[in-house]
Amino acid sequence: MAAAGRERPEPAALALLGPAPGAPSCPHGPALLFVKTSQGKEEGRRFYACSACRDRKDCNFFQWEDEKVSETRLAAREEYNRNHQPSFTHRQNVDRYKNFVLLPLSKRRFCQECQQLLLPAEWEKHSDHQFLCNITTTQLKSPSQLLYPLENKKTNAQYLFAGRSCKFLLNLLIDLGFRRVLSVGTPRLHEMIQLKASQEKEFSVRSLLLDIDFRYSQFYTEDEFCHYNMFNHHFFGGEAARETCRKFLYEENGERVIMVTDPPFGGLVEALASSFKKLMAMWNETEKEGHDNKEMPMFWIFPYFFESRILDFFPSFSMMDYQVDYDNHALYKHGKTGRRQSPVRIFTNLTPSMIVLPEEEGYRFCTICQRYVSSGNQHCEICNSCTSKDGRRWKHCVLCKKCVKPSWVHCSNCNCCTLQKHSCEKSDVGCFVCGKAGHKRSACPSLSRTRAACQPDKKKRQKTRKRVAMGICKRLAMKHAIFSKRKVKNKKKKT
């Protein structure tokens, strides 16, 4: 129980300041700059942390922005980064694959523990590991089914598209006239495109996979896969990989390009949006006529409850009602096999009426909204829109002046619609930076001042450190003097 009169500490939050020139690097590329803020206070100290891993257990990189790092520590960090890179380069993996496919079926092995294709000379090293034998060409063409999915929700979660969703996306892209797909973190879509291209001569769609999972370099050439971190727009292959991406984005012979991305749901939207805008800028730099003041066509696949955050960065986007499903997710599955309907949707800058959703799966066209919606998403005459986000029929609240979930009721204490069983401890929640209502932290006019205020006073800190050091020295000196006196006394007693 808290002591009487003790105030509850104000909550603190981390604000992303974004990529910074000359930022230090960890094994996942350049770190991102953050600042810790407390509500209503313009204080904080900037620091660098890993761009991809939000859990320090996955990557413990941390450095204060104003921290002076010794040469010894810098050398140790570089050595650490080198040691945490893949054992083979992309080029070496391509050569290994060429040798692997020449082997007879009986000598094709895949180590499940190391997640690596094995050549006969390497069998002895992996003798105590579990491995798969007789790897077929079909398995090599479907690496997402051969590899174990990475399931860290905040870093590299690989919730792989279900066949139904993957086929729908590919057919939709073809119907829309796109012939090049920049697959950012969508290995299964890339895989389906590659497979169809190898089986059907008339199939003209091409794909380039950008993914942080380097294991895919074992199955794809440098023109088909780039090792890429979508949280800091880092190409691990350097300028060569960046140039591969640029060439792919160049639209020639009428081959239109679209970017399809499926990021980890626990990732920072600000960091993702920054990288996606840079990929769009690369597309604009191809100097193709008609690119001026236009955005590269894009499908951003993300849960519907991130709608407001995505629209903050991409106002031209709109959310489609199509529910994207995943094979290896316990909940996000279509129909009766999943415990609930998938909340994952498609956000796009294409005209909504162009996105045709399958009627056999329960979607219909709303002539007023001029877009396909879920069958349960009924048009509200007051809002003049199909307002449901989760596929159920929402109800209009006159007091809130908007449609709300069917399970919500209007609370007179909170003055808004919310769950029937809720706590009415209404708090004046405002901007996290200045504490005022009416805007979010990302749009706070004080944010620039906050960033300036984040620069700590070095002199004050140095003085404090000196005082602490002096205090420690004095205490040690006093302890030494007392200890010496006791020794002298003990000697006199003995004599």
N, C-alpha and C positions, 0 to 999 in steps of 0.2 A: 504494500500500500504506500502511495506517495506521501511524503511529509506535507503537513498543512502549509499552505501558502506557496508551495513550490509550483512554478508555472511550467506547463507542458512545453517542451522545446518545439520550436517551429520546424515544420518539415523542410528538408533540403532536397534539391534536385540537381541533376547534371544537365547542363545545357551544352549542346554541340555547337562549337564555333566553326567547325569545318576543316577542310584540308588547309595546311599552312605551308608556305614556301620554306624549304630547308628542314622540314619535319624529320625527326629521327625515324628509323625503320626497325621493324621486328620481322620475324619470318613471313608475315603476311603483307609486307610492303610498308609504305609510309604510314605513320601513326596519325590519328586525328586529334585535333585540339579541343579540349573540353574545359568547362568552368563549373565549379560547384556554386550554386546560388541558394539563398534562403529567401523565403517569400517576404517581399517588402523591403529587402535590404540590398543595397548596391555594393555588395562585397563578394569576394570569392578569389580563388587562386587558380590560375590556368595550369593545365597539365596535359601531357600527351598520353594516350592509351591506344591499345590495339584497335584497328579499324574493324576487324572481322569478329573478334571474340569479346563479348561483353562480360563473360565470366573469367575472372582472373585464374581459375583452375586450368582453363584451356590455353591462355596466353597471359603470362604475368607481366608483360611489358608495362612500365610506368615511368614517367619522367616529368618533373615540374618544368614548366616552360622556361623559367629563369634559372634553372639549375645548371651549374657548371660541371660538366662531366669530364673526368680525367682521361688522359690518353690511354691509360691502362684499362679503364672501364670500357672505353670505346672499342679498343682492340678486342677485348673479351666479348663484347656484344656482337661485333662483326663475325668473330669465330663461332659464336652461338648461332647466329643467323645462317651461316654457311652449313653448319652441322645439322640444321633442321630443314634443309632443302632435300628434295627427292634424290634418291640414290642414282637415278638415271636421268639424263636430259631428254627432252622431247625427241630430238633427232635420234638418240640411241634407242628410245622406245620404238620409233618407227622402223629402224633397222631390225630390231629384235622381232617385231611383228612379222616382217617380211620373211625372216628365217623360220618363225613359228608356223606360218601357214604352209610352208614347204614340207613340214614334218608329216609322217603318216599319222593317222588318227590315234593309233596306239601309243604314240609318243607325245601327244599333246596333253600337257598337264597345267593346271591352274592352282596355285597355292591359296587356300582360303584364308589362312592366317595373315599372310603378307599381301594378299589381294594382288597377286602378280602372275603373269604368264611365265611359265618356266621352260627354259631350254634344257635339253638332256644333261649338259655339263653342270647345271645348277641343282639337279635333283638331290645330290648328297647333302648339300647345305640345308635343304628343307625336309630331310628324311623323317624328322620327328613332328612335322606339321601335317595337318589335314589338307588334302588337295583333291580336286576333281580330275578325273581322267577322261580321255576320249572327247576332248572339246571339239564340237562340230563347228562348221562355218556359220550355221544359223546362230549358235551361241556367241560367236565372235561378232556377228552383226547386231547382236542385242546385248551390249555390255551392261546396260542398266539392270538386266535380270541376272547377270553373272556376278556383278559386284554387290557387296553388302551396302545398303543405303546408309549414308551418314545421317544421324538423327539428332544433332544438336540444334534445337529450335532457334537459337539466337545467332548461330554462325553459318552452318552449311547444311541445314536440314534438307534432306532429299525426300520429300513426299512426292512420289512419282505419279504423274498423271495416270488415271485409269484409262484403259483402252478406249472406252466410250468418249471421254473428254478429249483424248488425244486425237482420235479420228475426227471428232467434230471440229476441233481447232484447225486441223490440216485442210479439211474440206472447205471450211469457211475461208481460209486464206487463199485457196485456189479459186473459189468462186469470186472473191474480191479482186482477183487479178494479180496477186503478188507472186513473184517468182523467186525472190530471195528472202530468206528468213534469218534475221540475226537472233539466234537462240541464246538468251542471257539467263543461265541457270535453269534451262529446260532440256535436260539430256534426253528425256524420253521422246519429246517432239522431234529433236534433232535426229535421234535414232530412227524414228519412223520415216522421216524424209530420206535419210541415207539408204535405208532398206528398200524403199519403193524405187529410188533412183537406180539401184543396182539390179532390180528385178524387172522394171518397166522401161523400155527404151524411149517411149514417148513422154515419160514423166520429166518435166522440165524445171521443177522446183529445186533450189539449192539451199543449203543451210550452213551457217558457221556457228559453232558452239563456243560461247565464252563461259567458263566455269572455274570455280576455285578448286574443284576436285581434280587434282593432277592425274588421278588413276586413268582418266579417259584418254590421256596421251598414249596409252598402250594400244589403243584401237583406232585412233584417228591421226591423219597427217597434220602438218602445220597449217595447211589450207582449210582444214576441217575443224580444228580445235585450237583455241588460245587459252592458256592458263591465265585467269583473270579474276580480280577481286572487285566485286561490284560495290563494295562499301567505300573504296577510295580511288576507284577508276585506275587501278594499277595492273598493267600488263607485265607479268613475271618474265615474259620472253623479250622484254625491252622494245626497242624501236622496230625490230623486225616483226614482232607480233602486232604492234600498233599499226604498222604499214599493211599487214595482212587484213586487218579489220577495215582500214581506210579503203583498200581496193575492193573489198567485198561490198562496201556501202555505195560504191560508185555505180549509178544506174546507167547501164548501157543496153542497147538493143531493146529498149522498152521494158526491161526487167525491173519492175518496181520492188522496193525494199520495205520490209516492216520489221520492227523489233518486237519480240515476244519475250517477256520476262516473268519469272515466278520466284521472287526472292523469299528467303526465310522469313516467316511471319513475325519473328521476334527481333528482326533487324530494325535499325533506326531509319525511319522514313526520310528524314532530312539528308542522311548520307546517301541513301539510294537515289533520291531525287537529284542530288548534285551529280552523281555519276551518270545517270540517264540523260541529264541535260548536256553533259560533255559528249556522250555518244551521239546525241542529236546534233551537236555542233560539228562533230566529225562528218556527219552526213551532209550538213550544210556546206562544209568546206570542199566537197567534191566538185563545186562550181558548175553543177548541172543547172540548166535553165529552169526557172520555176521554183527553186528552193528558197528564194528570198522571202523572209518573214513567214516561213512555213515551218511546221514541226514534222519531223519524221513520223510516219504512221507507227502507232505503238499499241500493244496490248500489255497492260500491267495487271497481272493476276494476283489478287490480294483479298483478304477478308473485307466484307462490306463495312464493318465498323471502323475501318480506316479511311472511309470516304472523305470526310472533312479534311483530314491531313493531306491526302493526295491532291484534293482540289485546291488546297492552299498553295501548292507548288505548281500544279498544272490546271489552271482554271478552265482550259478548253476541254478537259476530260469529262466523260460521263460514265456512269456505272450501268452495265448491262445486268439483266436478271438471271442470266445463265449460271447455273450452279456447277462449278468445277469440282470434280471428284478425284480422289487419290487411291491408289491400290494399297499402299502400306500405311494408311492412317486409320486409326480405330473408329473415328467419328465421321470424317469427311468422305462418305461414300453415298452413292446414289441408291435410292429405293430402300427396301426393307433390310438390307444387309448392314446399313449404318444405323447407329443409335439415334441420330438426328440428321436433319438436312445440312448439307455443306454450306458454310457461310462465305465460301470463296467465290469471288465474282471477277468479271473482266472489266477493267477500266480502260477506256480508249478515247483517242482524239478523233476517231472516225465518226462520220454522221450516224447517229443511232439507227436510223431507218435502213441503213445498209447492212446491219448485223441481223441476219435472218436466223432465228432460233427454231429448233425442231418442234413442230406441233405435236408429233407423236410422243414427245417427252413432257407435254403439258404446258407449252408456251403458246401464246396467241398474240396477234397484232392489234395494238390499240390505235385506232384511226385518229384519235384526238391527240395523243402523245407522239404519234408517228414513230413508234418503236415496238419491238416485241417485248412482252412482259410475261411473268408467271401467271398461270391460270387463276391463282388465288389473289393476285394483285389487282384489285378492282379500282377503277378510276373514281377519284373523289371530285365531285362537281365543285365543291367549295375551294379546294386547293388547286383544282384544274390540272391534276396530275395523278398518275398511278404511283402512289406513295410508299407502298410496302417495300421493305428492304430484305426481309427474310422469307418471302414466299407466301406468308399468311395474309389474310385480309385485315388491314388495319382500320381503325375507327377514327373519326374526326372529333377532336375536342374543341368546342367553341371557345372555351376560356384560354387554352394554349394557342389557339388559332393555327393548329396543324394536326396532322394525323399521327396517331401514336399506336403502339403495340396493343393488341386486343386484351392482353392480361393487365394492362396498366389502368389505374384510376386517378382521377384528379384529386390532389391533396390540397386543401385550403391553407394548411400551415406552410407547406413548401411552395404553394402557388404554382404548381406544375404537376404534370402527370408522371406517376412513378409506380413501382410495384405496390400492391396492396399492403403487403407486410414489409414495412420499411421503417427506419428510424427517422423521426421528424426533427432531428437535431440539425436544423438549417444553419449553415455557416456562410459567412460572407466571403465566398470564394471568388477571387478575382485573378488578375494577372500575377503570375508567379514572381515576376521581376519587381514590379512597383506596387502590387497589392490592390490596384484599382480594378473596378469592374468595367466591362464593355469591350475588352479585347484580350487576346491570348498573348502568351509570352513571345511567340514568333513575330507578332505585329506590334510589340511594345515600343513606343517612342523613346523610352529610356534605355533600350537595349544597347545602343551605341555607347551611351554614357556608362552603362554597366560594364561593358567590355573594357572601356578605358580605365574604369575603377578597379578592374581585376588585376591591374599591374601592381603588385605589392611593393611596399616601400622597402627597398633593399637595405638602406642605412639603418632603419629601425630594427629590421631583422638581424642585421650584423651586430648592432649594439646589444640586442637581447641575447644573442648567442655568446657574445663576449662576457656579459654579466653572468650567464649560466656557467660558462667555462671557468670564470674567476671564482665563482661560488664553489664549484666542485674542487678547484685547486686548493682553496682555503680550507675546506673541510678535510681534504686529504692530508694537508700539512698539519692541521690540528691533531688528526688521528695519529699521524706519524710521531708528533711530539709527545703525545700522551703515551703511546706505546714505548717510546724510548725511555721516558721517565720511569715507567713501570719496570723495564728491564734493569735500569740502574738500581732501583730500590730492591729488586729481587736478588741482585748480586751482593749488595751490602748485607742483606739478611743472611745469605748463605755464608759470608765471611764472618 
